[in-house]
Amino acid sequence: MALRAIFVYQFVSKQNEEKKNLGLNLLLSRRYPTVERRSAVILEESYVKVPLDCDLFGERLLDAVMDNSDRFVLKSRVQQNSLNFPIYEMCLDVGCVLWPVLIVQEGDLLLCTVPLVDIKIESANESFLVPSVAVGYELLVSIMSFIAPFALDQSELSAKLSDVSAFLYQCCPFGTTSSTNIGLSLKSETFHRPEDANGKLDQQMAAWRPFKTTGRNVVRLNLVEKYNCDMHDDIQDGIGHGVVSGTLSATCDLSGTLPEIEFEVRSNGSSYESYLVHSCVRHQESTLDNEVKINMCPPVEPVSVMTYTLPQVAMTSNPLITCQYKVNWPRERAARVQFQIVSTNPVMQSSSLEFLEVQFPFTNYEGQVKDVSSVRLSCGTYVLSKRSKRFVWTIGKLPSLSASKPCACSFIIRFLSSRQTSGSSDTTSRDHTNSMSSLNTLNLVEETRNVVENEKLNSIFALLAFKINNFSVSDSKVRRVSLVGESSSKTIKSVFTSSVVSGEVKVWNSLATVPVLNQVPNLDDSRSLESFTMNGINGRALHFVLKIGNRRANYDFFTKVLGMKILRHEEFEEGCKAACNGPYDGKWSKTMVGYGSEDDHFVVELTYNYSVRDYSVGNDFLGLSICDEAVFSLLANSTYPKTDESGTICVESPDGYKFYSSKHNSYSNTSAGPVKECCLNVSNLAKSVEYWSGFLQMTLVDKSDTEAVLTYSKDSQCYLKLRQASKTIDHATAYGRIAFSVPEDQVQKMEEKSKEHGYTILTPFVSLETPGKATVRVVILADPVSESSSRICSA
């Protein structure tokens, strides 16, 4: 559950005691800009910002109390604790409607919150389906019962509000509540309420940092700027539309009582645009000379302190890299490619590139790749992927890049005709070479002319990927890092590093017209800053592997309780080369179960070792979520032991694996089949997201402080949910793995890139013979943080 904002108002009389002359006085407000940003991304066109003007917001709330239907409309209701609560939409202006808005009123107090809508619903009438709505009302009711169980004078009310403010600061620091029961939380030992000499509550206590810490007083600040643009020779300076976005991260090891730090971020180039700061920042101040002053109480874990964008002029005035890309289509099924990378930027001429790669996708051409010839490289190596129709030029590290020493590449790539691609042959036509020769020649000429004149063949681009260390486009620096408060007298060591990485950098063919260029990227994009290492993965989630100790009991559970079907069964006399059955060498079996074909459904692989009758279940696998009305009804009517939590049924398999079933489809992957989500525990959510979304190139669907959802396809695949573990990850002996399929040419490349990054490879590249199916080529990788394994195999 996440909140965009929460308000506490008190009714005041303006002229007399008549209700129509009442007004609202703001007592407390708390906004969550990070959640507000998430709301803008999720709602897209229907997004309406919570008004910054609290008086205006209060006027609209007063409309609701006075039943002004023109401004406030009741859309639906939600049941909570046997009570029905209204859900409103607020009309701020013509065509500007904010929803859902939740209100709780008692006496002269009025509480309001705007929860985050994080699922797809058709209209505001279905707001009751949003999980945040019910939890939001639970929080409001809890706060109201804590503040006003009886009449209060102003001093008592102020004291209560002070406690509420501390509660929101600690238990709901980023808009997601760790507890909705304020009364219980204030009495809990985990809710630390330090008081000063005057007995007043210290409201500066932060939930994300222990009250007292012991550290070495070292602050490491890292700035990474992502470079996005489109290049073309016909555009001045070789640069089209684009943008640079930056993220300043901090890792702090501090000592003292609630230690705070302050520092200044200064750009010697263009001023920061649309910059956002983390919720742990207590104060920020921007000046006219491109400087932002920040005061914050940082978390113990690394945190992204600030994100920003730079104006486009910063790219067009002195571009980092200028490229020339020319593609000629001669009178044959071939393309002659010439590519050159130079730089006139004086800083770039003295900077080293950690990584440089160019990919040439030819997906616009219908024919398959035949071969490549006349390859000339000034440096680096190349790889040709016929399946994905992609030529990859990897340069690697480069000491410098200048106009006098350009990096150049040229090659000729040839394609098969559609007839050759399909593998069909017409023997009759061969026997009629004399009579058909002239006609075939004319057809070939005409076909070649059509290829040359086809604009879409010329409207192709190359993808440029790079990383530059010790450099920033904005020439930003961090200075004057110091401790504040009682720790201000202590010395502090600060380390600042910076780098620039490529986001989406396209270099368009110089001989063609450039189509619509890049849009400004989303600042909340959580992809890894090293995502360039594995561009273009076309993956699909296949299945999750579970070890079982009793085949008959599990077959009954999966088929009769969950309603799955047995898809195939295989017996093996010795252990799997890819350790599919775990670290066992004896006889074992594999059974695939699911709700549909393995080709388009996420299924479960049950591995049974004949020598093992029991496994200890750890806390790494949290369960599978199944959303299907038939499955829900089957479980609801079953006598099998189960628990029902807010309309979601939970059952455990004979070995202790959990499965969740819900009736209403709250997932956006509507074409994924009944199994919607696979949930795993991770020890460090941020680093795991960096690995899965950055290195493995999964799309980040949603992210909160404790969870992240990823996928290779938002509509048609089972989601992978990662959840921040509260305890140390224990894989025990029942540990499983999730399997993905990718194009065959990318399997070994993943292994190579894993070695370059130092990531764990549990099973190196291996080929597995599968009865009745094609040979599967597999590599088993592991999350570098939690050691959760993923099986990557060829499609």
N, C-alpha and C positions, 0 to 999 in steps of 0.2 A: 504494500500500500504506500502511495506517495501523495503528498499534498503540495499544491502550488502556492497556497497562502492560507493563513488562518487569522481571524479577527475576533476581538471581543469589544462589543459596544455597550453603552448604557443609555437608556432613554432619559432625556432631559426635557423639561417644559420650557418652551420659548416665551409664551404669553400667558396661558392659563392652563388649567388642568384638562382641557378637552384634548382628546387623542389626536385630532387632526392637526393640532399645533405642536405635537411632539417632535423632538429632534433626536439625533443619535450622536453621542460623544464617544470618540474612539479611546478605549482604555489600553488596548494591547494589539499589536500586529506582528506577524512574522511571515516573511516571504522567503521563498526558496527558488532562486534564479536558475539553479541547475535543473530542477524539476520543470520550471517554466520553459526552459530551452528544450527539454525532452518533449514537452507537450506540443511545442511548435513543430517538431520533427514528425511526431506521430499523427497529429491532426491535419497537418499540411494546410489545404485551402480553407478548412473550417476552423482553423485556430483563431482564437480571440484572446488577447492578452488581458490578464487581471489588471484592472486600472491601478495606476500608481497613486492617483488622487484618492486618498482614503475618505475624504468628505463626499466625493462623488459616489464612491462605492456605498457609503453609508446612506446617501439619499435613495439609491436604488433598493437597498435593503428595507428602508422605511416604506417604500412602495409596496413591498411584499407584505409587510405587517398591516398596512392600510388597504390591502386587497386591490391595489392598482394593477389590473390585469394587462394594461397596455405596456407596462414596463417589466412585469414579473409574471411568468406563466408557469403554472404547475404542470409538469410533464408526466410524472409517474411517481410511484411510491416504492419504498423498500421496507421489508420487515426486518426488525432487529429487536431481539429480546421481547418477542410477542407484541411489539408495538409497530405501527406503520408510520414511517417518516416521509415527509414530502421531498421531492426532488424538483428543483426549479431551474428554469433558464432565465437569464437576466438580459434584457434588451438595453444595451449601452447606447446604441445609435442605430440608424437605419441600416439593416443588413448586418449588424454587428451584435451577435448573440453569444453570451458567455454561459456555458453549462458544463457539467452539472454544478449547481450551487446548493449547498446544504445549510440549513438554518435550525438552530435550537433556541427557544425563547423561554425564559422563566423569570417572573417578576419584572424588574426593570433592566434585566440583562439579556443581551442577544449575542449568540455565538454563531459564527459563520466560517465555513471552509470551502475551498474549491479543490476537489481531488483530481488526480491525474487520470485521464481516460487512456488506458494502455491496451485496450482491445478494440477490435473493429465492431461497431454496432451501426445499425441502419440509421437511427435517429435518436434524438434526446429522449423519446418515449421509451427507449430500451435502456435507459441509464441504470436501472436497477440491476442489470447484468454485470455492471462494472464492479469488480471486487473492492475497489477503493471506496466506493460509496458506502457500503455497509460498515467497513472499518472506520471510515471517516465519521459516521454518525456515532459509532461506539466511542470514539475519542471525544467528540463534542459533549455527549451525554456524561461521560466520565469527568470532563473538566467542569461542566455545569454543576454536577452533584458535589464536586469538591469545593467550588466557589460558593454556591448559594444553597446550602441545605436549610438555611434559615436567614432571616433578615440580618444584614451586615451594615455597620457604619462605614464611613469612608476609610478610616484607618485599618479596619479589619479587611475591607475589600482590597486595599493596596497591598497588604501583607499576603493575601491569597494570590493576587495577581503576580506578585514577586515570585512566589513558589511556582506558579504556572509557567512563568517566563523561564525559570531555571529548568523546569521539566522539559519544555520544548527545546531548550538549548542543549540539553544532555540526551534525552531519549528520542528526540526527533531532530538531530542536527542538520540532516541533509534532506528533510522532507519525508523520510521513511521512518515510521515509528518503530522502535524496538519494544515498545509497550504502549498500549492504549489506555491502561488503567492508571490514571495519575495518582489516585489515592493510595493504591497499593505500591506504586513506584516510590512515592515520597516516604513511605515507611520502610522500604526495602533497604538492606545494607549495601546493595550494589549502587544505590543512588546516593552519591556522596554530596553532602550539603555543607561545605566548610563555612564557618562564620568568622567574621573579624572580631576585633576587640569590642565593638559596639553591639555584637550579637546579630548583625545584619547578614543576610545570605550573600555569599559570593556568587554573583550571577555570571562571572567570567569563567566558571568551571566548564570545561569542554568534555563531551562524552568521548571524543576520539583520542584523547590523551589522558593517561593516568594523572592523578592530582600531583604526585611527586615522582620525578624521574631522575635517574642517574645515567649520565652519558658523558661523552668526551667533548661536547660542545663543538661539533663539526657539522657544517651545513654544506651539502653538495647541491648545486643548482645546475640544471642541464636544459639548454634551449635547443629545440629541434624545430626547424622551419620546413614546411612542406611546399614544394614548388610545383605549381600546376599551370600548364599553358599549352597553346597550340602555336606551332612554328610554320612559317611559309616564306619562301624567298621573296614573294611579291609584296609582303607586308614590311613596312619600315622596321629596320633593325632585326628582321627575321622573327618577330614575335607577334602573335595575335592576342586574342583575349586570354586572360589568365589571372591568377591570384596567388599570393603567398600567405599561408596560414602558419602561425607559430604556436608552440606549446612550451611553456616554462614549467619544468618539474622540479620538485625539491625533495631531498632525502635528508632528514634532520636527526641528529643524535645529540640531544640536549639534556642538561641537568637543571634541577631546580623545581620550584613549585609553579606548575602551569607555565613553563617557560614560553616567552614570546620572542619573536625576532622581527626586525624590520630591515628593509633594504630598498634600493631604488633600481628600477629597470629603465635604461635610457637608450633610445634609438638615435644614432647619428645620421640616419637617413630620413625616411618618411615617418610621419606620426602613425601611431597605432590606431586602427579602425575596428570598431565592433569588438572591443576587448571585454572578456568576462573573467571574473575571479572566482576562486573556490569559496565554499561556505566557511572555511576556517579563517578566511581573511576578515579581520575585524574592521580594518579601515584601509581605504585606498584613496589616493589623491593624484590626479593628473595635472600636469603643468603645461604651459604653452611651448616649452622647449623639448617636446617629445619625451617626457619623463613621467613614469608612474611610480609613486611611493606606496609601499605595501607594508602593512603591519598585520601579523598573523600569529595564531597559536597552532602550529602545524601538527598533523597526526604523527604517530610513530612510524607508520608505513609511508612509502613514497606517495606523493600527491601532486597532481597537476594544478599548479597555483594559478596560472593565467593562460588564457588562449586569446589570440588576436588575429586579425588579417591586416595586410598591407595594401595600400591603394595600388591600382594597376600601373600607375606611372613609375612605380619602383621597378617594374619589370621591363617596360618599354624603353626607358632612358639608357640603361646599360645592362643588357641581358647577360645572364651567366654564360649561356651556351648558344651558339648559332649553328644551325645545321643546314646542309644542302642535300635534298633528296630528289632524285630524278629517276622516273620509271618510264622507259620507252617500250612500246609493244610493237615489235617488227612484224612482218607478214608471215607469222607462224605462231604456234601456241607457245610463246615464250615471252618473258619479260626481262629486259636488260636493266639492272638496278645499279645506281651509283649513289653513294652516301658519304658525306664528309662532315666531321665534327670539328669546329674551331671555337675560339673564344677571343673576344677583344677586350674582355673585362680584365683590368690589370691585376685585380685581386686573384682571379682565377688562374692567371699565368704563374702565380707563386704558390698556389694551393694544390695539394695532392688529392686525388679522387680515391676514396676507399674502394669504390666499386663503380663500374661503368658497363652497361649492356644495352644493346639495341635489338629489338625484335621486329621482324617484318612479317606481319600476318597477311596472307593472300586469300582471305575468306570470301572476298567478293567474286572470285573466279569460280565458276561452277565445276570445272574439271579438276581431277586429282593431280597432285604433284608427281611428275615423272622422275626428274632428277635435277641436279644443279651442277653447273660447270663454270669454267673460267673465273674461279673464285680468287680474288686478290685482296689481301688484308694487310694493312700497314702494321697491325699489331693484333694480338689476341687470337682466339680460336672461334670456330663456328660449329653449329649443329643444325641439321635439317630434319624437321619433323614432317613426314609426308602425311601422317594422319591428321594433324591439326593444321596442315598447310602453312607452316611457319618456319622461317629462317632466323636463327638466333645467333647474333654476333656478340660474344662475350670478351670484353677487353680486360676486365678485372681491375687491379690497381693501376693507377696512372700517376706518375710524379707531378705532371703539370699538363695544362692544355692551353695552347696559344695558336694564333693565326699562322705563325711561321712553322709550327709542327702540328699540322692537323692529323686527325685519325681518319683514315679513308678505307672504304670497303666497296667492292664492286663484284657482281656475279650475274650469271644468267640462269634463270629458273624456267624449266619447261613443264608443260602440263599435258596430260592425256586428254584425248577427245572424249566426249560423253559416251561414245560407243566403246572405246577402249576401257573406260572407267567401269562400265557395267559388265565388262567381260564377255559381251555377246559378240558373235561373229556371223557373217553372212557369206557362206560358201558360194552361194549362187552368184553374188556380185563379183567374186574373184574370177569365176569362169567367164565373165562377160567383160573382161578388161578392155578388149578392143572397142566394143560398142559403147562402153560406159566411161572410158577414160576421159574423153573431152568433157562430159557432163560432170564427172567427179571433180575435175580440175576447176571448172567454173563454180561449182558449189563450194569448194575449198576456198577459192579466192573471195567469194561473196561472204562466206562465214568469217574469214579472217578480217575482211573489211568491217563487218559488224562488231567484231571484238575490239578492233582499234577505235571505232567510233563510239563504243559504249562508254558513256561518261562514268558509270559506276566503277569500271575497272581502273580508271585513272584517279578516282576519288578514294585513294587508299592512303594509309598513313603508316608510319613506323613508330614504335613505342620506345621511348628513351628512359632508362632507369639508371640512377646514380646516387651516390652518397658522398658528400664533401665534409670532412672533419675540420674542426677549428675555424668555422666560417659561418656567417649569417648574412642573409640578403639585406636585412635592415641595419646591419652593423650594430646590433644590440649588445649592451654590456650590463652586468650587474655590479653595483658598487655599494659601499658603505653597509655591509652586512653586520648587524650588531644585535646583541641581546638587549631586552628592555625589562623594566620592572626591577624586582629585587636582584635579578641576575645581571643587571647592566654593567656591574663592575668586573665581571668575569670576562676573560678573553675568549674569543671565538675564532675558529679557523673556517674559512669559506673557500670552496673550490667551484669554479665556474667553467663549464664546457659548452660548446655549441657545435651544431652541424646542420647541414641542409640535405634533405632527401627529396627524391622525385615522388610526386603523387601520381598524377596522370599527365604525362608530357607526350604530346602527339606531334610528330613531324610530318606534315602533309606533302604529297607529291607536288613538286614545283610546276609540273606541266599541266596541272588540273586546277579547277576551282575549289577553294576550300569550302566545305559545307558548314553547318552550324557549329560554332566552336564551344569550348568548355563553359560550364556555368560555375559560379563560385561554390566551392565545396562546403559541406556542412562542418561546422567547427566541432560538433559532437562526434564526428567520425572517430571511432576508437580503433581503427585498424593500426597494426603495428607500424612503427616508424621505419621498419626494414621490410615492408611488404614487397619491395621490388625483387626480393630474392626468389619468389615463387609466383610470378605473374601468371594469370590465366588458367587456374586450375578449374577444370570442369568435373566436379566430384558429385557423388551421390551416396547418401547414408544407406547402408545395406542391412546390417543386423547387429545385435548385441549378443556376446557369447556368455553363457551362464553354465557353470559346472553343477551337475546334479548328482545326488547320491542314491536316489531310488527312481528308476525309470518308470515303473508302473504308476507310482503315486504322482509323478510329475506329468505323465501323459494324461492322466485323469484330470489333473488340475488345469492344464493348458487347454484341453479339448472340451471338458464338461463344465468347468467353472468359468474360464475366460472365453470359451466358444471359438478357439482357434482350430485350425486344421493342420494335420501332419502333412508337410509339403514333400519331404524326402527324408530317407534314412540311409546311412552308410556305416559299415563296419570296417574297422582297421585292426590289423594284427600287431602293429607297432606304433610308437609315438609319432606325432606329426612333426615334420621338419620345421614348421613355423610355430611349434609349441601351441597349436590350437587347443589341445587337451591339457595344457599345463605342463609341469616338469615331470611327466610320467612317460615311461618307455614301453609299458605293456599294452595289452589289448584295450581298445576303446571304441566308442561309437559316437556318431554325430547325427542329431535329428533337427531338422529345420521345421519350425512351427510358425504359423502366422495367419492373417486374415485374407491373404491373397498371394498372388505369384511373387516370387522373389525379384522379378524384373521391375516391379513398380510398387512394392510394399516394403515397409520396414518390418523385418521378422526377427525371430529369436532363434539362436543356435544353442541347442542343449548338448553339452558334451558329457559323456558318461565313461568314467574309467572303471573297468571291472574290478580293479584291486582296491578302489576307494569307496567307502560307504557313507562317509560324512565329511563335510567341509565346514570350517569356521568362516562365518560371514563378517566382513569388515564394514567400514562406514564409507567406502569409496563409491559404491553404486547405490543411488537413492531411489531408483525405481523408474518404471515406464508409465506414461500417462496415456490412457486410452479414452478417446472421445467418440462414442457411438451409442445411439439410443438402444439398439438391440442388445449390445453387450451390457449396458447399464441395467436394462430390464432383467437380463439373465442373472446378473449379480444380485439385484435387489430381491429377486424371488428365490434365490438360492439359500440353502441352509448352511452353506460353507461359512466359517467364522469370518467376520468382516467388521469394519468400523465405518461409520458414516459421519463425515465432517463437512457441514455446510453444503450438502448436496453432492459431495464427492465420496465415493465408496473406495475403501482401501482394503486389499486382501494381500496375504502373504503366501508365497508358494511353499511347498513342503520343505524347501531348503532355506526359507527365510527371506527370499527376494520380494520386494514390494511392487504392487501394481495398483494404479489409481484409475478409476473410471468415473467420468462425469457425463451427464445427459446433454447439457447445453454445450455447443461448440463455441468456445471462446478463443480458438486458435485461428490464425490467419492462413495456415497451410491447409486450406480446404481440400486440396486434391491429394493429400499425403496418405489417405487411408485412415483406418481407426487409430493406429499408434501415432500419436502426435508429438511426443516428447520423450527424450531419454535424459535423465538427470544424474549428474555426477558431482561429487564433492571435490573441492580443490583447496589447497592450503593457502594459495595466494591468487585471488581472483584476477587482479590486474595483470600479473605476469602470465597467467594461463590464457587470458583473453588475448594478450599480445602474441602468444604462440599459436593459438587456434585461428584467430582472425588475421594475424599478420603473416606468419610463416606458412600456415596451411591454407590461407586465403578464404576462410569461411566468412560469410556475410554476417555482420553483427545486427541482429534483429531488434534486440532490446537489451538494456543494461541498467542496473541499479547499483546501489552500494554493496549489495550482497549477492546478486545474481546477474547472469548474462546468458542470453539466448543467441545461438548461432546456427547457421545452415548454409548449404550450398544452393538451395532453391527455396525462396520464401513461400511458394505456393504448393509444391508437390513433394516435399520431403519431410521426414521426421526431424524435428528440431533437436539440437543438443543444448541442454541447459547446464551451465556450470554454477555451482553454489559455493559461496565462501564457507568453509568449514569452521566450526567453533572449537574443534578439537583436532589433535594430530591425526592425519590420514592413516588409517590402518587397512591395508589391502587384504590381510589375513590369507587363508589358503583358497578362498572361493573367488579370488579376484577374476574379473572378466575383462573384456575389451570390446570396443565399438569398431565396426568395420565400415570402410568407405571404398568405393570404386572410383578410379580416375583413368584417363586414357593411358594406354600401355607405355607410351614414351615418357610419361611423367613419373612413373614409379621409381625408376633408377635415379632420375634427376632429384627426386625428393631425398633419396638416400645420400646422394652426393652433397646436396645443400645442408642436410642435417650434420654431416661430418664437418663441413666448413664452419658451421655455427657452434659445433661442440655439443649438439643435442644427442640425447640417448637413443641408440638404435638397439632395440631388444632382439630383433631377428633381422640380419642382413638380407638383401635381395635373394629370393629363392623362388623356384617354379614348383607348383603343386599340381599333380595330375588329379583331375576330378572326374569320376565316372559319369559318363553321359553328358559332360559339359566340356567346354574348352579349357585348356591349361591356364591356370591362374598364376600370375606372377605377383609375389607378395613381398612387402617390407613392413616390419612392425616397429612403429615409433612410439615414443613415450613423452608425455607432457613433462618438460624439464623441471617443473615445480612439484607436481603431485605424483609423478610417475604413472599417471593414468595412461593406459596404452591404447593406441589406435592402429588398426590393421588397414594398411593401404594396399589395394590390389588393383590389377588391371581390369578395365571395364569389359 
